[in-house]
Amino acid sequence: MITCLHHYNGCGYAFTQGERVPFERSGGAADPLRNSVAIRGNVVAVRSAIVIVTGVFGVLLAASGLVWTLQGIGVLGGSPMSNTTTWSIIGPITVVVGLVIAYRAWRARRRRG
């Protein structure tokens, strides 16, 4: 068994036949393998939260695009955006972009389980 020598104080791993296995260090040091599992769990939780936030952003973007479209074609009045060709073009494009973002987030969430 050879201990890791590439760190100044060692990294808490022993190498046996090309495998990395944790070993007990004197002084009650924390188990590096256990710490890496905890960090990995936090990364998964953060990625899951990012996917949810991205999906909500996509839905809100699509809803905003729908409102802009309805204002642009004159269905929703009372705004300087009403009956304006610019917003009747920008609105549907925004709806499509928002739906694509929401769909991709939904697909990413389904793949992760």
C-alpha positions in Angstrom: 0.0 0.0 0.0 1.4 3.4 -1.0 0.1 6.6 0.4 -0.5 9.7 -1.7 2.6 11.8 -1.9 1.5 14.5 -4.4 0.0 16.6 -1.6 2.1 18.2 1.1 0.2 16.4 4.0 -1.2 13.5 1.8 -4.8 13.4 0.6 -6.0 10.6 2.7 -6.0 7.9 0.1 -3.9 4.8 -0.3 -3.2 3.3 -3.7 -3.3 -0.5 -4.1 -2.9 -2.1 -7.5 -4.0 1.0 -9.3 -7.2 1.5 -7.2 -7.9 4.5 -5.0 -9.2 3.5 -1.5 -9.6 5.7 1.5 -7.7 4.8 4.6 -7.8 6.0 8.2 -5.3 8.8 9.0 -4.2 9.3 12.6 -5.6 12.4 14.2 -9.3 11.8 13.4 -9.3 13.4 10.0 -12.6 13.4 8.1 -13.1 10.7 5.4 -12.5 12.3 2.0 -14.7 9.8 0.2 -17.7 10.7 2.5 -17.0 14.5 1.9 -16.9 14.0 -1.9 -20.3 12.1 -1.8 -21.8 15.0 0.2 -20.5 17.5 -2.3 -21.8 15.5 -5.2 -25.2 15.4 -3.6 -25.2 19.2 -3.3 -24.2 19.6 -7.0 -27.1 17.4 -8.0 -29.5 19.5 -5.9 -28.2 22.7 -7.4 -28.5 21.4 -11.0 -32.0 20.3 -10.3 -32.9 23.7 -8.9 -31.3 25.3 -12.0 -33.4 23.1 -14.3 -36.6 24.1 -12.4 -35.7 27.8 -12.5 -35.0 27.6 -16.2 -38.3 25.9 -16.9 -40.2 28.6 -14.9 -38.3 31.3 -16.9 -39.3 29.7 -20.2 -42.9 29.6 -19.2 -42.9 33.2 -18.1 -41.1 34.2 -21.2 -43.8 32.4 -23.3 -46.6 34.1 -21.4 -45.0 37.5 -21.9 -44.7 36.8 -25.6 -48.3 35.9 -25.7 -49.3 39.1 -24.1 -47.1 41.1 -26.5 -48.7 39.2 -29.4 -52.2 40.0 -28.2 -51.3 43.7 -27.7 -49.6 43.9 -31.1 -52.6 42.6 -33.0 -55.0 44.8 -31.0 -56.8 42.2 -28.8 -55.4 43.7 -25.6 -55.7 47.5 -25.7 -54.8 50.4 -23.4 -51.1 50.3 -24.1 -48.6 52.1 -26.4 -47.9 48.6 -27.6 -51.4 48.1 -28.9 -52.0 47.7 -32.7 -48.2 47.9 -33.3 -46.7 45.7 -36.0 -43.4 45.4 -34.1 -45.0 43.7 -31.1 -47.1 41.4 -33.3 -43.8 40.1 -34.7 -41.7 40.1 -31.6 -44.4 38.4 -29.5 -44.7 35.1 -31.4 -40.9 34.8 -31.6 -40.7 35.3 -27.9 -43.5 32.7 -27.4 -41.5 30.1 -29.4 -38.2 30.9 -27.6 -39.9 30.6 -24.2 -41.6 27.3 -25.1 -38.3 25.9 -26.4 -36.5 26.8 -23.2 -39.3 25.3 -21.1 -39.4 22.1 -23.2 -35.6 21.6 -22.9 -35.8 22.2 -19.1 -38.6 19.7 -18.9 -36.7 17.1 -20.9 -33.6 17.7 -18.8 -35.6 17.1 -15.6 -37.2 13.9 -17.1 -33.8 12.5 -17.9 -32.4 13.1 -14.4 -35.4 11.3 -12.9 
